[in-house]
Amino acid sequence: MDKENIKQTELLNDLIAINTKRIKGYNNAITWIANKNKASIQKYFEDHRDQSIQINTTLKPLITLENIPITDDRLPIDYAQKSNTEAKTESCHEKDLNAILIYCQQLETETTLAYIQVIVQQSALNPQLLSIIESQASMLLEAHKMINKIYNQIHAAT
């Protein structure tokens, strides 16, 4: 496999990894909010989780067609150092709504940053793949805005 395909595969694996992390993160948030009688917010969390499941369903075949292993749990080295949602997970077992929303904002920020890092390296991507990734980034940015809107609405109400 040539260097271009290797780099493209690494970038796809990075996106699969961050979406896998987002899925796990929203599963945590769904569990934490389930007993807080916030069904409408829980629905957003479920939608965001399902969005990443669908994104991974789209991305994984792009790698397997090349007979390259998929690494769901791998995060880009420089990106992994910036991640702190794991630390927040440990402190969130007795979560209030504010803490849960801050956790989700962090998930969305990390996902957005990962997509930006990949798009910046667009020369390593074929045009069709770049288009798919840019479309996913746009959808994810809307999800990020929604979590911020929910957070702001909760704070305006208190």
Summary of the structure (lengths in Angstrom):
residues: 158
radius of gyration: 16.3
end to end distance: 56.6
largest distance: 56.6
contacts: 475
relative contact order: 0.17
helix: 81%
strand: 0%
